[in-house]
Amino acid sequence: MVFGALVIAAIAALVSALKMLQLESELGGGRRLGAYVLGRRIGEGGMANIYLARHDLLKRPTAVKLLKPRAPPTR
């Protein structure tokens, strides 16, 4: 009986690991930012970069604008 429980636990762990790999491949290794998964960069300006992103709950594409790091002032 203990051996059966051990086998079931091992199978559950394997299925869980495979599901995690599947989800990671669906995300495409994109960088997460809150509820958004960033895709390719679609624009760039002097102060920000614009990325094509996908919202987790809404399941639709959107644009996300990320400000560039500010350069320290020169003296």
C-alpha positions as a printed Julia matrix, in Angstrom:
75×3 Matrix{Float64}:
  0.0    0.0     0.0
  2.83   2.42    0.82
  4.55   1.45   -2.44
  1.37   2.25   -4.38
  1.17   5.7    -2.79
  4.83   6.28   -3.65
  4.22   5.33   -7.29
  1.19   7.63   -7.5
  3.19  10.51   -5.99
  6.03   9.96   -8.47
  3.6    9.94  -11.41
  1.92  13.11  -10.14
  5.32  14.84   -9.85
  6.23  13.81  -13.4
  2.92  15.04  -14.82
  3.32  18.33  -12.94
  6.85  18.84  -14.27
  5.71  18.15  -17.84
  2.84  20.61  -17.49
  5.24  23.3   -16.25
  7.49  22.75  -19.28
  4.47  23.02  -21.57
  3.37  26.31  -19.97
  6.89  27.76  -20.21
  7.07  26.89  -23.9
  3.66  28.53  -24.5
  4.95  31.73  -22.93
  7.91  31.65  -25.25
 10.3   32.57  -22.49
  8.87  36.1   -22.48
  9.67  38.47  -19.67
  6.81  38.85  -17.19
  5.76  42.26  -15.97
  2.8   42.01  -13.61
 -0.14  40.53  -15.53
  1.66  41.03  -18.86
  4.07  38.83  -20.8
  6.33  40.96  -22.96
  6.98  39.9   -26.53
  9.02  41.62  -29.22
  9.95  45.28  -29.16
  7.77  47.21  -31.62
  9.08  50.72  -31.09
 11.71  52.87  -29.45
 11.91  56.52  -28.57
 14.22  58.82  -26.7
 12.7   58.01  -23.31
 11.02  54.6   -23.67
 10.73  51.28  -25.49
  7.37  49.89  -26.61
  6.74  46.15  -26.51
  4.0   43.94  -27.86
  2.6   42.16  -24.8
 -0.2   39.81  -23.82
 -2.42  40.22  -20.76
 -2.91  37.02  -18.73
 -6.6   37.46  -17.89
 -7.86  39.38  -20.91
 -6.01  37.1   -23.36
 -5.5   39.87  -25.87
 -2.51  41.7   -27.28
 -1.59  45.13  -26.0
  1.3   47.57  -26.11
  3.39  48.22  -23.01
  5.67  51.25  -22.77
  8.71  50.92  -20.51
 10.71  53.99  -19.6
 14.46  53.74  -20.11
 16.7   54.15  -17.06
 17.56  57.77  -16.44
 21.18  58.73  -17.05
 22.93  60.43  -14.13
 23.34  64.18  -14.58
 26.7   65.36  -15.89
 28.58  68.16  -14.16
